[in-house]
Amino acid sequence: MALPGSEYSALLAELKEVRRAGLVRLRGRALPALEAAAEAAGAPPARPPGAPIEVLLRRAVARLDAGTLRSAAEYSLGLAQGTRDWPASSRRARAASLYGVSVERFRKDQEVMVLGQVAEHIVRLAADAETGTAGVDGADGTDGGGLGTHRTVEVRTAGRTVRLTVHVHPVDLLRDVDVIVSPSNVHFALPEAYKSSVAASLRRAAAVHGVTGEVLADPLPAELRRWAELHGTSGRAVRPGTVAATGAGALEAQGIRRIYHAAIAVPRAGTNDYDVLPTDVTRAVSRVLAVLAEEHGRHAPPLRSVCFPLLGSGRGGLSYELSLRAVWGAVEAELARGAHWDVHFVVRTPGAAAAVERVAAGIRPAHDRRPTG
């Protein structure tokens, strides 16, 4: 495809600016070419600065060949887990190490190539959206609808149709959902903010940062400690399925009002591993919905939407399908009783989103099906 020279050059220049600034420092920066491309490609509007651009960058990088090229792009732009607040020099050094070259050699050669490839795919994303060919056959990892970051799924339960929303992006990009559920261990001990888990991502996003990225306030651990003191659980484990409700810290600027920490992971003594049981996931989700009902009327406007990640599907070892069936069992039971919560799921891949659709529709994967008759 022939790329318009002026469009490509403008995008490449702004990608270099993003690389220097990092994702957490986009506020106030003029990036008209990237903003226009994000709009053209169908990135969902969002109030926090830079969010549509980040969605656009993730979709463009996802189109790169898996391996060194894609990984170098992720590190260069701060898209790799835990790197969004890294200094530009650290991100460049890590990307250079992937190619086994010096930082200076990488800056002059491979970095130009990597960012150029990202710029090309941004142009193609916008062009595909304009012609209606984005995501055909899933070739770019989308669901065939522009950037593919949001899907709606209609399911029948208890004689009525319920609409679910599936978000295909990192949890910290969520906007305007009242409650996010965060998986936790039974000690409610949060992971360090630089980790790559859902809980770590939410801790980072809820923290208050200064203009140079320094952490001014880290509210989630403090609120969980207060919760433990109030409920007499300081220094001991809670029962799996327990839920602790806290505020959302800086995420309130994104329309997130509460975080419900669901204790589902039981550490194995003497190791860094833990166990997650599907029954504990279901119990936690039931408790999440009970807490939501309790807190519903205490806020103005009342709480009504809740978003679930794939609880236990990371280091917990549960498959997507098993995690979702554990979550959906509790959600469906609540909806069948007449609840009218606005239910969301957040996942990282189109494959996980497809699993949500299958489970909600009651379709079992082929390897799960049993012969009948």
C-alpha positions as CSV (number, residue, x, y, z in Angstrom):
1,M,0.0,0.0,0.0
2,A,1.4,3.4,-0.9
3,L,1.6,5.6,2.2
4,P,1.0,9.4,1.9
5,G,4.4,10.9,2.6
6,S,3.2,13.8,4.7
7,E,0.9,11.7,6.8
8,Y,3.6,9.1,7.5
9,S,6.3,11.7,8.3
10,A,3.9,13.5,10.8
11,L,3.1,10.2,12.5
12,L,6.7,9.2,12.7
13,A,7.7,12.5,14.3
14,E,4.9,12.2,16.9
15,L,5.8,8.6,17.6
16,K,9.3,9.8,18.5
17,E,7.8,12.4,20.8
18,V,5.7,9.6,22.5
19,R,8.9,7.6,22.9
20,R,10.7,10.4,24.6
21,A,7.8,11.4,26.8
22,G,6.3,8.1,27.7
23,L,2.6,7.2,28.0
24,V,2.2,8.8,31.5
25,R,3.4,12.2,30.3
26,L,1.2,12.9,27.2
27,R,-1.0,15.5,29.0
28,G,-0.7,18.9,27.2
29,R,1.4,17.6,24.3
30,A,0.3,18.4,20.8
31,L,0.0,15.2,18.8
32,P,-2.5,16.2,16.1
33,A,-1.5,13.4,13.6
34,L,-1.9,10.6,16.2
35,E,-5.2,12.1,17.5
36,A,-6.6,12.3,14.0
37,A,-5.5,8.8,13.2
38,A,-7.1,7.5,16.5
39,E,-10.3,9.2,15.6
40,A,-10.2,7.9,12.0
41,A,-9.5,4.3,13.2
42,G,-12.4,4.3,15.6
43,A,-10.6,4.5,18.9
44,P,-13.3,5.1,21.7
45,P,-13.3,8.7,23.0
46,A,-12.0,9.0,26.6
47,R,-11.6,11.9,28.9
48,P,-8.1,11.3,30.2
49,P,-5.5,12.7,27.8
50,G,-3.7,10.1,25.7
51,A,-6.1,7.2,26.1
52,P,-7.3,7.0,22.5
53,I,-3.7,7.3,21.3
54,E,-2.6,4.5,23.6
55,V,-5.4,2.3,22.2
56,L,-4.3,3.1,18.7
57,L,-0.6,2.4,19.4
58,R,-1.5,-1.0,21.0
59,R,-3.5,-2.0,17.9
60,A,-0.8,-0.9,15.5
61,V,1.9,-2.7,17.5
62,A,-0.2,-5.9,17.7
63,R,0.0,-6.0,13.9
64,L,3.8,-6.2,13.9
65,D,5.4,-9.6,13.6
66,A,5.6,-11.4,16.9
67,G,9.2,-11.5,18.3
68,T,11.9,-8.9,18.4
69,L,10.2,-6.3,16.2
70,R,7.0,-6.2,18.3
71,S,8.8,-6.5,21.6
72,A,11.1,-3.6,20.7
73,A,8.1,-1.5,19.7
74,E,6.4,-2.3,23.0
75,Y,9.5,-1.3,25.1
76,S,10.2,1.8,23.0
77,L,6.7,3.2,23.5
78,G,6.2,2.0,27.0
79,L,3.5,-0.5,26.0
80,A,5.2,-3.5,27.6
81,Q,3.7,-4.4,31.0
82,G,5.2,-2.3,33.8
83,T,7.1,0.1,31.5
84,R,4.7,2.9,30.9
85,D,6.4,5.1,33.5
86,W,10.0,4.0,32.7
87,P,12.4,6.8,31.6
88,A,13.0,7.0,27.9
89,S,16.6,6.0,28.4
90,S,15.6,2.8,30.2
91,R,13.1,1.8,27.6
92,R,15.6,2.4,24.7
93,A,18.2,0.4,26.5
94,R,15.9,-2.6,26.9
95,A,14.8,-2.4,23.3
96,A,18.4,-2.2,22.2
97,S,19.2,-5.3,24.2
98,L,16.7,-7.3,22.2
99,Y,18.8,-6.7,19.1
100,G,22.1,-7.2,20.9
101,V,23.4,-3.8,19.8
102,S,24.6,-0.7,21.6
103,V,22.1,1.9,22.6
104,E,23.6,4.4,20.1
105,R,23.5,1.9,17.3
106,F,19.9,1.1,18.1
107,R,19.0,4.8,18.2
108,K,20.4,5.4,14.7
109,D,19.2,2.2,13.0
110,Q,16.8,-0.2,14.6
111,E,14.7,2.4,16.4
112,V,14.0,4.3,13.2
113,M,12.9,1.1,11.6
114,V,10.7,0.0,14.5
115,L,8.9,3.3,14.8
116,G,8.5,3.5,11.0
117,Q,6.8,0.1,11.1
118,V,4.4,1.3,13.7
119,A,3.6,4.5,11.7
120,E,2.9,2.4,8.6
121,H,0.4,0.2,10.5
122,I,-1.3,3.3,12.0
123,V,-1.9,4.6,8.5
124,R,-3.3,1.2,7.5
125,L,-5.6,1.0,10.5
126,A,-7.1,4.4,9.6
127,A,-7.4,3.4,5.9
128,D,-9.0,0.1,6.8
129,A,-11.5,1.7,9.0
130,E,-12.4,4.2,6.3
131,T,-13.0,1.4,3.7
132,G,-14.6,-1.0,6.2
133,T,-12.0,-3.7,5.9
134,A,-10.4,-3.4,9.4
135,G,-9.9,-6.8,11.0
136,V,-11.1,-8.9,8.1
137,D,-10.6,-12.6,9.0
138,G,-9.0,-11.5,12.3
139,A,-5.7,-10.9,10.5
140,D,-4.7,-8.1,12.7
141,G,-6.1,-9.5,15.9
142,T,-9.2,-7.5,16.0
143,D,-12.8,-8.7,15.9
144,G,-13.6,-7.3,12.5
145,G,-14.9,-4.0,13.9
146,G,-12.3,-1.2,13.6
147,L,-10.0,-1.4,16.6
148,G,-12.1,-4.1,18.2
149,T,-11.6,-2.7,21.8
150,H,-15.3,-3.0,22.8
151,R,-17.9,-5.6,22.0
152,T,-21.5,-6.1,23.2
153,V,-22.9,-9.5,23.7
154,E,-26.7,-10.2,24.1
155,V,-27.6,-13.3,26.1
156,R,-30.9,-14.7,27.3
157,T,-31.4,-15.4,30.9
158,A,-34.5,-15.9,33.0
159,G,-36.7,-15.0,30.0
160,R,-35.1,-11.7,29.3
161,T,-32.3,-10.4,27.1
162,V,-29.2,-9.0,29.0
163,R,-26.5,-7.0,27.3
164,L,-22.9,-7.5,28.4
165,T,-20.0,-5.3,27.4
166,V,-16.5,-6.9,26.7
167,H,-13.5,-4.6,26.7
168,V,-10.4,-5.9,24.9
169,H,-7.6,-3.7,26.4
170,P,-5.6,-3.3,29.6
171,V,-7.7,-2.9,32.7
172,D,-6.2,0.6,33.4
173,L,-7.8,1.9,30.2
174,L,-11.3,1.4,31.5
175,R,-13.6,4.4,31.6
176,D,-16.9,5.2,33.2
177,V,-17.5,1.8,34.9
178,D,-18.6,2.3,38.5
179,V,-16.8,-0.7,40.0
180,I,-13.8,-2.7,38.9
181,V,-13.1,-6.1,40.5
182,S,-9.4,-6.7,41.4
183,P,-8.2,-10.2,42.2
184,S,-6.3,-10.4,45.5
185,N,-4.7,-13.0,47.8
186,V,-6.4,-13.9,51.1
187,H,-4.1,-11.4,52.9
188,F,-5.2,-8.5,50.7
189,A,-1.5,-7.8,50.1
190,L,-1.1,-5.9,46.9
191,P,1.7,-6.6,44.4
192,E,4.3,-4.0,43.8
193,A,3.2,-1.4,41.4
194,Y,5.8,-2.4,38.8
195,K,4.4,-5.9,38.4
196,S,2.3,-7.0,35.4
197,S,-0.9,-8.3,37.1
198,V,-4.4,-6.7,37.1
199,A,-4.0,-5.8,40.8
200,A,-0.6,-4.1,40.1
201,S,-2.0,-2.2,37.1
202,L,-4.9,-0.9,39.2
203,R,-2.6,0.1,42.0
204,R,-0.5,2.1,39.5
205,A,-3.5,3.7,37.9
206,A,-5.0,4.6,41.3
207,A,-1.8,6.3,42.5
208,V,-1.4,10.0,42.3
209,H,1.7,11.0,40.3
210,G,3.6,14.3,40.0
211,V,4.5,16.0,36.8
212,T,7.7,14.0,36.5
213,G,6.1,10.7,37.3
214,E,7.0,10.4,41.0
215,V,4.4,8.8,43.2
216,L,2.7,11.4,45.5
217,A,0.1,9.1,47.0
218,D,-0.5,5.3,46.9
219,P,-4.1,5.0,48.3
220,L,-5.1,1.4,47.7
221,P,-2.7,-0.3,50.1
222,A,-3.6,2.3,52.8
223,E,-7.3,1.7,52.3
224,L,-6.9,-2.0,52.4
225,R,-5.0,-1.7,55.7
226,R,-7.9,0.4,57.1
227,W,-10.4,-2.2,55.9
228,A,-8.5,-4.9,57.7
229,E,-8.3,-2.9,60.9
230,L,-12.0,-2.2,60.8
231,H,-12.9,-5.8,60.2
232,G,-10.4,-7.3,62.7
233,T,-8.4,-9.1,60.1
234,S,-5.0,-7.4,60.4
235,G,-2.2,-9.9,60.3
236,R,-4.2,-12.9,59.3
237,A,-5.8,-14.4,56.2
238,V,-9.4,-13.9,55.3
239,R,-11.7,-16.7,54.0
240,P,-11.4,-17.1,50.2
241,G,-14.3,-15.3,48.5
242,T,-14.1,-12.3,50.9
243,V,-14.4,-8.9,49.2
244,A,-12.9,-5.6,50.4
245,A,-14.3,-2.4,48.9
246,T,-12.1,0.7,48.6
247,G,-12.1,3.9,46.7
248,A,-10.5,4.2,43.3
249,G,-7.9,6.9,43.9
250,A,-6.8,8.7,40.7
251,L,-9.0,6.4,38.6
252,E,-11.9,8.5,39.7
253,A,-10.8,10.9,36.9
254,Q,-11.7,8.1,34.5
255,G,-15.2,7.6,35.9
256,I,-14.2,4.6,38.1
257,R,-15.7,5.1,41.5
258,R,-14.9,1.9,43.5
259,I,-12.5,-1.1,43.5
260,Y,-13.7,-4.4,44.9
261,H,-10.7,-6.5,46.0
262,A,-11.7,-10.2,45.7
263,A,-9.7,-12.6,47.8
264,I,-9.3,-15.7,45.6
265,A,-5.6,-16.7,45.8
266,V,-4.4,-18.8,48.6
267,P,-0.5,-18.7,48.9
268,R,1.4,-22.0,49.1
269,A,3.6,-22.0,52.2
270,G,7.3,-21.6,51.5
271,T,6.8,-20.8,47.8
272,N,5.9,-17.9,45.5
273,D,3.0,-19.8,44.1
274,Y,-0.7,-19.9,45.1
275,D,-3.8,-21.8,44.4
276,V,-7.1,-20.5,43.0
277,L,-10.2,-22.7,43.1
278,P,-13.2,-22.1,40.7
279,T,-15.6,-22.4,43.7
280,D,-13.7,-19.5,45.5
281,V,-14.0,-17.4,42.3
282,T,-17.8,-18.0,42.2
283,R,-18.1,-17.2,45.9
284,A,-16.1,-14.0,45.4
285,V,-18.3,-12.9,42.5
286,S,-21.4,-13.5,44.5
287,R,-20.0,-11.4,47.3
288,V,-19.0,-8.7,44.8
289,L,-22.6,-8.4,43.6
290,A,-23.9,-8.4,47.2
291,V,-21.5,-5.6,48.2
292,L,-22.6,-3.7,45.0
293,A,-26.2,-4.0,46.2
294,E,-25.3,-2.8,49.7
295,E,-23.4,0.2,48.3
296,H,-25.7,1.0,45.4
297,G,-27.7,3.7,47.1
298,R,-24.9,5.2,49.1
299,H,-23.5,7.0,46.1
300,A,-24.9,9.7,43.8
301,P,-25.7,8.7,41.2
302,P,-26.2,5.1,42.5
303,L,-23.7,2.5,41.5
304,R,-24.9,0.3,38.7
305,S,-22.0,-1.0,36.6
306,V,-19.4,-3.6,37.5
307,C,-16.4,-5.0,35.5
308,F,-14.8,-8.4,35.9
309,P,-11.3,-9.4,34.7
310,L,-10.7,-13.1,34.1
311,L,-10.3,-14.0,37.8
312,G,-7.6,-16.6,38.5
313,S,-6.6,-17.0,34.8
314,G,-3.1,-15.6,35.3
315,R,-0.7,-17.2,37.8
316,G,-3.8,-18.7,39.4
317,G,-3.6,-21.3,36.6
318,L,-7.3,-21.3,35.5
319,S,-8.1,-21.5,31.8
320,Y,-10.1,-18.7,30.3
321,E,-13.1,-21.0,30.0
322,L,-12.9,-22.3,33.6
323,S,-12.4,-18.8,35.0
324,L,-15.3,-17.4,33.0
325,R,-17.6,-20.3,33.9
326,A,-16.8,-19.6,37.6
327,V,-17.6,-15.9,37.2
328,W,-20.6,-16.4,34.9
329,G,-22.3,-18.9,37.3
330,A,-22.6,-16.2,40.0
331,V,-23.5,-13.4,37.5
332,E,-26.2,-15.4,35.8
333,A,-27.7,-16.4,39.1
334,E,-28.0,-12.8,40.1
335,L,-29.4,-11.7,36.8
336,A,-31.9,-14.5,37.0
337,R,-33.2,-13.1,40.3
338,G,-34.1,-9.9,38.5
339,A,-31.0,-7.8,39.1
340,H,-30.3,-5.1,36.5
341,W,-26.6,-4.5,36.9
342,D,-24.6,-3.3,33.9
343,V,-22.1,-6.1,33.6
344,H,-18.7,-5.7,31.9
345,F,-15.7,-7.9,31.3
346,V,-12.2,-6.7,30.6
347,V,-9.7,-9.0,28.7
348,R,-6.4,-8.6,27.0
349,T,-6.8,-10.6,23.8
350,P,-9.5,-11.3,21.2
351,G,-9.3,-15.0,22.1
352,A,-10.3,-14.2,25.7
353,A,-13.1,-12.0,24.4
354,A,-14.4,-14.9,22.2
355,A,-14.3,-17.1,25.3
356,V,-16.6,-14.6,27.1
357,E,-19.0,-14.8,24.2
358,R,-19.0,-18.6,24.2
359,V,-19.5,-18.9,27.9
360,A,-22.3,-16.3,28.1
361,A,-24.1,-18.0,25.2
362,G,-23.8,-21.4,26.9
363,I,-21.5,-22.9,24.3
364,R,-18.9,-25.3,25.5
365,P,-15.6,-25.6,23.7
366,A,-15.2,-28.7,21.6
367,H,-12.9,-30.5,24.0
368,D,-15.4,-30.0,26.8
369,R,-18.3,-31.5,24.9
370,R,-19.6,-35.0,25.7
371,P,-21.3,-37.3,23.3
372,T,-25.0,-37.7,23.8
373,G,-27.4,-40.6,23.2
